[in-house]
Amino acid sequence: MARLSEHGIRLSSMSPSFLNSNSTSHTWPFSAVAELIDNASDPGVSAKQIWIDVVDEGGHLCLTFTDNGSGMTPSKLHKMLR
């Protein structure tokens, strides 16, 4: 039986090599922001609005990106994170 997060998403683990390649693919902050915006407009996602907010997470200011696109199914999210 799969273990679930508190939000009902199957828990996954990521390879350190994936984390490294993902974190080094955007060497300029604007390119990471552009990638998030580009992903929101991908075919099948079709977000019409994107919200960028600043939140305090344990004393660290973080940017959050939210769109009103179709999102990923829990299964697709699990597959992406494997």
DSSP file (Angstrom, degrees, kcal/mol; ACC not computed):
  #  RESIDUE AA STRUCTURE BP1 BP2  ACC     N-H-->O    O-->H-N    N-H-->O    O-->H-N    TCO  KAPPA ALPHA  PHI   PSI    X-CA   Y-CA   Z-CA
    1    1 A M              0   0    0      0, 0.0     2,-0.1     0, 0.0     0, 0.0   0.000 360.0 360.0 360.0 135.6    0.0    0.0    0.0
    2    2 A A        -     0   0    0      1,-0.1     2,-0.3     8,-0.0     8,-0.0  -0.453 360.0-123.3 -74.3 141.8    1.4    3.4   -0.9
    3    3 A R        -     0   0    0      8,-0.2     8,-2.6    -2,-0.1     2,-0.3  -0.675  29.4-150.3 -82.6 140.9    2.1    5.9    1.8
    4    4 A L  B     -A   10   0A   0     -2,-0.3     6,-0.2     6,-0.3     2,-0.0  -0.846   8.2-125.3-115.7 148.8    0.3    9.2    1.4
    5    5 A S    >   -     0   0    0      4,-2.8     3,-2.0    -2,-0.3    -1,-0.1  -0.232  44.6 -92.1 -75.2 175.9    1.2   12.8    2.4
    6    6 A E  T 3  S+     0   0    0      1,-0.3    -1,-0.1     2,-0.1    -2,-0.0   0.674 130.4  54.3 -64.6 -15.0   -1.2   14.8    4.6
    7    7 A H  T 3  S-     0   0    0      2,-0.2    -1,-0.3     3,-0.0     3,-0.1   0.297 122.7-104.6-100.8   7.9   -2.7   16.1    1.3
    8    8 A G  S <  S+     0   0    0     -3,-2.0     2,-0.4     1,-0.3    -2,-0.1   0.630  76.3 136.2  82.3  14.0   -3.4   12.6   -0.1
    9    9 A I        -     0   0    0      1,-0.1    -4,-2.8    68,-0.0    -1,-0.3  -0.809  63.2-106.9 -96.5 134.1   -0.4   12.6   -2.5
   10   10 A R  B     -A    4   0A   0     -2,-0.4    -6,-0.3    -6,-0.2     2,-0.1  -0.341  39.1-114.0 -57.9 133.5    1.7    9.4   -2.7
   11   11 A L        -     0   0    0     -8,-2.6     2,-0.3    -6,-0.0    -8,-0.2  -0.462  40.1-175.7 -71.0 141.5    5.0   10.0   -1.1
   12   12 A S        -     0   0    0     -2,-0.1     2,-0.4    -3,-0.1    70,-0.1  -0.859  18.4-140.4-131.9 164.2    8.0    9.9   -3.4
   13   13 A S        -     0   0    0     -2,-0.3     2,-0.4     0, 0.0     0, 0.0  -0.954  16.6-143.1-124.6 151.5   11.7   10.1   -3.2
   14   14 A M        -     0   0    0     -2,-0.4    68,-0.1    68,-0.0    67,-0.1  -0.876  18.1-114.8-116.3 147.1   14.0   11.9   -5.6
   15   15 A S    >>  -     0   0    0     -2,-0.4     4,-2.0    66,-0.2     3,-0.7  -0.564  22.4-129.8 -72.4 136.6   17.4   11.0   -6.8
   16   16 A P  H 3> S+     0   0    0      0, 0.0     4,-2.4     0, 0.0     5,-0.2   0.838 109.9  59.0 -56.0 -31.9   20.2   13.4   -5.7
   17   17 A S  H 3> S+     0   0    0      2,-0.2     4,-2.6     1,-0.2     5,-0.2   0.870 104.2  50.3 -67.1 -34.5   21.3   13.6   -9.3
   18   18 A F  H <> S+     0   0    0     -3,-0.7     4,-2.8     2,-0.2     5,-0.2   0.936 110.7  48.9 -65.4 -45.9   17.8   14.9  -10.3
   19   19 A L  H  X S+     0   0    0     -4,-2.0     4,-2.2     1,-0.2    -2,-0.2   0.906 113.2  47.9 -60.4 -40.9   18.0   17.5   -7.6
   20   20 A N  H  X S+     0   0    0     -4,-2.4     4,-1.5     2,-0.2    -2,-0.2   0.942 114.1  44.6 -66.0 -47.6   21.4   18.6   -8.7
   21   21 A S  H  X S+     0   0    0     -4,-2.6     4,-0.6     1,-0.2    -2,-0.2   0.883 115.3  49.0 -66.5 -36.1   20.5   18.8  -12.4
   22   22 A N  H  < S+     0   0    0     -4,-2.8     3,-0.5     1,-0.2     4,-0.3   0.891 112.1  47.7 -68.6 -39.4   17.3   20.6  -11.6
   23   23 A S  H  < S+     0   0    0     -4,-2.2     3,-0.2    -5,-0.2    -1,-0.2   0.732 115.2  44.9 -76.6 -20.9   19.0   23.1   -9.3
   24   24 A T  H  < S+     0   0    0     -4,-1.5    -1,-0.2     1,-0.2    -2,-0.2   0.467  90.8  82.8-100.6  -1.5   21.8   23.9  -11.8
   25   25 A S  S  < S+     0   0    0     -4,-0.6     2,-0.6    -3,-0.5    -1,-0.2   0.719  92.6  49.5 -75.6 -18.6   19.6   24.2  -14.9
   26   26 A H        +     0   0    0     -4,-0.3    -1,-0.2    -3,-0.2     6,-0.1  -0.900  58.6 168.1-122.2 101.0   18.7   27.8  -14.0
   27   27 A T        +     0   0    0     -2,-0.6    -1,-0.1    -3,-0.1    -2,-0.1   0.543  69.9  54.9 -90.0  -6.6   21.8   29.9  -13.2
   28   28 A W  S >> S-     0   0    0      1,-0.1     3,-1.3     0, 0.0     4,-1.2  -0.996  81.7-134.4-126.8 127.7   19.9   33.2  -13.4
   29   29 A P  H 3> S+     0   0    0      0, 0.0     4,-2.0     0, 0.0     3,-0.3   0.844 104.3  59.1 -52.5 -37.0   16.8   33.7  -11.2
   30   30 A F  H 3> S+     0   0    0      1,-0.2     4,-2.8     2,-0.2     5,-0.2   0.865 100.2  56.1 -63.2 -33.4   14.9   35.2  -14.1
   31   31 A S  H <> S+     0   0    0     -3,-1.3     4,-2.0     2,-0.2    -1,-0.2   0.869 106.6  50.2 -67.0 -33.8   15.3   32.1  -16.1
   32   32 A A  H  X S+     0   0    0     -4,-1.2     4,-2.0    -3,-0.3    -1,-0.2   0.914 112.4  46.7 -67.4 -42.3   13.7   30.0  -13.3
   33   33 A V  H  X S+     0   0    0     -4,-2.0     4,-2.3     1,-0.2    -2,-0.2   0.922 111.5  51.5 -63.6 -44.2   10.7   32.5  -13.2
   34   34 A A  H  X S+     0   0    0     -4,-2.8     4,-2.7     1,-0.2    -1,-0.2   0.881 108.0  52.8 -60.6 -38.4   10.4   32.4  -17.0
   35   35 A E  H  X S+     0   0    0     -4,-2.0     4,-2.7     2,-0.2    -1,-0.2   0.910 108.4  49.6 -63.9 -43.0   10.3   28.6  -16.9
   36   36 A L  H  X S+     0   0    0     -4,-2.0     4,-1.6     2,-0.2    -2,-0.2   0.913 113.7  45.6 -62.7 -42.3    7.5   28.6  -14.3
   37   37 A I  H  X S+     0   0    0     -4,-2.3     4,-0.9     2,-0.2    -2,-0.2   0.904 112.7  51.0 -67.1 -41.1    5.5   31.0  -16.4
   38   38 A D  H >< S+     0   0    0     -4,-2.7     3,-0.7     1,-0.2     4,-0.3   0.907 107.8  52.8 -62.5 -42.0    6.2   29.0  -19.6
   39   39 A N  H >< S+     0   0    0     -4,-2.7     3,-1.2     1,-0.2    -1,-0.2   0.864 103.6  57.9 -61.7 -35.7    5.1   25.8  -17.9
   40   40 A A  H 3< S+     0   0    0     -4,-1.6     7,-2.5     1,-0.3    -1,-0.2   0.775 108.3  46.3 -66.4 -24.9    1.8   27.5  -16.9
   41   41 A S  T << S+     0   0    0     -4,-0.9    -1,-0.3    -3,-0.7    -2,-0.2   0.347  83.7 126.5-101.0   7.4    1.1   28.2  -20.6
   42   42 A D  S X> S-     0   0    0     -3,-1.2     3,-2.1    -4,-0.3     4,-1.9  -0.264  75.9 -87.6 -59.8 149.7    2.0   24.7  -21.9
   43   43 A P  T 34 S+     0   0    0      0, 0.0    -1,-0.1     0, 0.0    -2,-0.0  -0.341 118.5  25.6 -56.5 137.9   -0.7   23.0  -24.0
   44   44 A G  T 34 S+     0   0    0     -3,-0.1    26,-0.1     1,-0.1    -2,-0.1   0.196 117.9  63.5  90.0 -17.5   -3.0   21.1  -21.8
   45   45 A V  T <4  +     0   0    0     -3,-2.1    25,-1.4    24,-0.1    -4,-0.1   0.828  66.8 172.6 -99.8 -53.8   -2.3   23.4  -18.8
   46   46 A S     <  -     0   0    0     -4,-1.9    -5,-0.2    23,-0.2     2,-0.2   0.833  11.9-170.7  49.6  49.5   -3.7   26.6  -20.3
   47   47 A A        -     0   0    0     -7,-2.5    -1,-0.2    -5,-0.2    22,-0.1  -0.476  14.0-169.2 -67.2 139.3   -3.4   28.8  -17.2
   48   48 A K  S    S+     0   0    0      1,-0.2     2,-0.3    -2,-0.2    -1,-0.1   0.640  71.5  33.1-101.0 -21.4   -5.2   32.2  -17.6
   49   49 A Q        -     0   0    0     -9,-0.1    19,-1.5     2,-0.0     2,-0.4  -0.983  60.4-165.7-137.0 147.4   -3.8   33.8  -14.5
   50   50 A I  E     -B   67   0B   0     -2,-0.3     2,-0.5    17,-0.2    17,-0.2  -1.000   7.7-159.8-132.5 130.8   -0.5   33.5  -12.5
   51   51 A W  E     -B   66   0B   0     15,-3.6    15,-2.5    -2,-0.4     2,-0.5  -0.937   3.0-168.0-112.2 133.0   -0.1   34.8   -9.0
   52   52 A I  E     +B   65   0B   0     -2,-0.5     2,-0.3    13,-0.2    13,-0.2  -0.985  18.5 170.0-119.4 120.6    3.4   35.5   -7.5
   53   53 A D  E     -B   64   0B   0     11,-2.1    11,-2.6    -2,-0.5     2,-0.5  -0.826  31.6-129.1-126.9 163.6    3.4   36.1   -3.8
   54   54 A V  E     +B   63   0B   0     -2,-0.3     2,-0.3     9,-0.2     9,-0.2  -0.973  30.7 179.4-113.1 127.3    6.0   36.5   -1.0
   55   55 A V  E     -B   62   0B   0      7,-2.8     7,-3.0    -2,-0.5     2,-0.7  -0.925  29.1-122.8-126.9 153.5    5.5   34.3    2.1
   56   56 A D  E     -B   61   0B   0     -2,-0.3     2,-0.6     5,-0.2     5,-0.2  -0.865  26.9-176.5 -96.2 117.0    7.5   33.9    5.3
   57   57 A E  E >  S-B   60   0B   0      3,-3.1     3,-1.1    -2,-0.7    -2,-0.0  -0.891  73.7 -34.6-115.8  98.6    8.5   30.3    5.8
   58   58 A G  T 3  S-     0   0    0     -2,-0.6    -1,-0.1     1,-0.3     3,-0.1   0.868 125.2 -43.1  59.3  39.0   10.3   29.9    9.1
   59   59 A G  T 3  S+     0   0    0      1,-0.2     2,-0.5     0, 0.0    -1,-0.3   0.479 118.5 109.5  86.5   2.2   11.9   33.3    8.9
   60   60 A H  E <   -B   57   0B   0     -3,-1.1    -3,-3.1     2,-0.0     2,-0.4  -0.946  66.7-132.4-112.2 129.1   12.8   33.0    5.3
   61   61 A L  E     -B   56   0B   0     -2,-0.5     2,-0.4    -5,-0.2    -5,-0.2  -0.679  32.3-176.9 -79.4 129.2   11.1   35.0    2.6
   62   62 A C  E     -B   55   0B   0     -7,-3.0    -7,-2.8    -2,-0.4     2,-0.4  -0.960  24.8-128.4-129.5 143.5   10.0   32.8   -0.3
   63   63 A L  E     -B   54   0B   0     -2,-0.4     2,-0.4    -9,-0.2    -9,-0.2  -0.739  23.5-161.1 -85.4 138.0    8.4   33.4   -3.6
   64   64 A T  E     -B   53   0B   0    -11,-2.6   -11,-2.1    -2,-0.4     2,-0.5  -0.962   2.4-158.5-119.2 142.6    5.3   31.3   -4.4
   65   65 A F  E     +B   52   0B   0     -2,-0.4     2,-0.4   -13,-0.2   -13,-0.2  -0.982  15.7 171.8-122.0 124.2    3.9   30.8   -7.9
   66   66 A T  E     +B   51   0B   0    -15,-2.5   -15,-3.6    -2,-0.5     2,-0.3  -0.991   4.0 179.4-132.3 138.6    0.3   29.7   -8.4
   67   67 A D  E     -B   50   0B   0     -2,-0.4   -17,-0.2   -17,-0.2    -2,-0.0  -0.883  35.1-124.8-132.2 168.9   -1.7   29.5  -11.6
   68   68 A N        +     0   0    0    -19,-1.5   -18,-0.1    -2,-0.3   -20,-0.1  -0.038  66.8 126.8-103.8  31.5   -5.2   28.5  -12.4
   69   69 A G  S    S-     0   0    0    -20,-0.2   -23,-0.2   -22,-0.1   -24,-0.1  -0.119  79.8 -90.2 -76.0-178.5   -4.1   25.9  -15.0
   70   70 A S        -     0   0    0    -25,-1.4   -25,-0.1     1,-0.1   -24,-0.1   0.698  60.1-160.6 -72.3 -19.5   -5.2   22.3  -14.9
   71   71 A G        -     0   0    0    -31,-0.1     2,-0.3   -26,-0.1    -1,-0.1  -0.111  26.8 -57.8  71.0-171.1   -2.3   21.1  -12.8
   72   72 A M        -     0   0    0      2,-0.0   -27,-0.0     4,-0.0     0, 0.0  -0.839  43.7-119.2-110.4 146.5   -1.1   17.5  -12.4
   73   73 A T     >  -     0   0    0     -2,-0.3     4,-2.5     1,-0.1     5,-0.2  -0.472  35.4-108.9 -71.3 155.9   -3.0   14.5  -11.3
   74   74 A P  H  > S+     0   0    0      0, 0.0     4,-2.3     0, 0.0     5,-0.2   0.876 121.8  53.0 -54.1 -36.7   -1.5   12.9   -8.1
   75   75 A S  H  > S+     0   0    0      2,-0.2     4,-2.3     1,-0.2     5,-0.1   0.915 109.2  47.1 -65.6 -43.6   -0.3   10.0  -10.3
   76   76 A K  H  > S+     0   0    0      2,-0.2     4,-2.3     1,-0.2    -1,-0.2   0.890 111.8  51.2 -66.5 -39.2    1.5   12.3  -12.7
   77   77 A L  H  X S+     0   0    0     -4,-2.5     4,-2.0     2,-0.2    -2,-0.2   0.925 110.5  48.8 -62.5 -44.6    3.1   14.3   -9.8
   78   78 A H  H  X S+     0   0    0     -4,-2.3     4,-1.0    -5,-0.2    -2,-0.2   0.916 111.4  49.6 -61.3 -43.5    4.3   11.0   -8.3
   79   79 A K  H  < S+     0   0    0     -4,-2.3     3,-0.5     1,-0.2    -1,-0.2   0.892 110.2  50.8 -63.2 -40.0    5.8    9.9  -11.6
   80   80 A M  H  < S+     0   0    0     -4,-2.3    -1,-0.2     1,-0.2    -2,-0.2   0.869 111.5  47.8 -65.5 -36.5    7.6   13.2  -12.1
   81   81 A L  H  <        0   0    0     -4,-2.0    -1,-0.2     1,-0.2    -2,-0.2   0.609 360.0 360.0 -82.5 -11.4    9.1   13.0   -8.6
   82   82 A R     <        0   0    0     -4,-1.0    -1,-0.2    -3,-0.5    -2,-0.1   0.509 360.0 360.0 -71.4 360.0   10.3    9.4   -9.0
